[in-house]
Amino acid sequence: MSNYRNFNETVLKEVKQECRKYNYHAELHFDEIHIRTKFESWYFVPNENGIIKLMHGNTVGHFSERFHTQFSRKMSYKDMVQYIHEHETAKYTNNVFVFTFTKTGGVNVYA
C-alpha cells in the first residue's frame, strides 16, 4: 500500500471517530473522504498541509447533489466535523446558538 493511501486511511479513521459522535457516516471514495449526515453530504480531499477545502452538497429538496465550496482553511478534522454538526443544527432545528468558529475559521470568543 502506498504512503498516500496509508495517509488517507489514517485520516479516514480519525474522521470516522469524530463522525460517530453525531451518527454521521464517513467513507473513502477514490481520494475523497465523504461525510453523510441525516440531511446533507460533504467531502474533502485529505492533504498533508492541513488545509481543508470542504465541499458541501445540499440534498434536501434537490434531485441531485450540487456541491459548492463551504470553506478552504487550516483546521483539524475534529473541528471540521464539529463545524458540520453546528451547520446542520443551525439549519434544520430551531436551536439558536453561537458557532464555535467564525466565518473565516477562527475560534469565536463568544462561543
SULNOR-V277261 format. One record per pair of residues at least 24 apart in sequence whose C-alpha atoms are under 10 Angstrom apart, sorted by the first residue. I is the first residue (numbers start at 1). J is the second residue. Records with the same first field share a line. If there is no record, write none. Layout:
# SULNOR-V277261
I=J  J
This chain:
# SULNOR-V277261
4=31  46  47  48
5=30  31
7=46  47  48
8=32  33  45  46  47  48
9=33  46
11=46  47  77
12=46  77
14=77  78
15=76  77  78  80  81
16=77  78  81
17=77  78  81
18=77  78  79  80  81  82
19=77  78  81  82  84  85
21=81  82  85
22=81  82  84  85
24=81  84  85
35=81  84
37=84  85  88
38=88
39=88  91  92
40=65  84  88
41=65  66  67  84
42=67  68  69  70  81  84
43=67  69
44=69  72
46=77
49=74
50=74  75  76  77
51=75  76
52=76  77  80
54=80  84
56=84
70=103
71=103  104  105
72=104  105
73=104  105  106
74=105  106
75=105  106
79=105  107
80=105
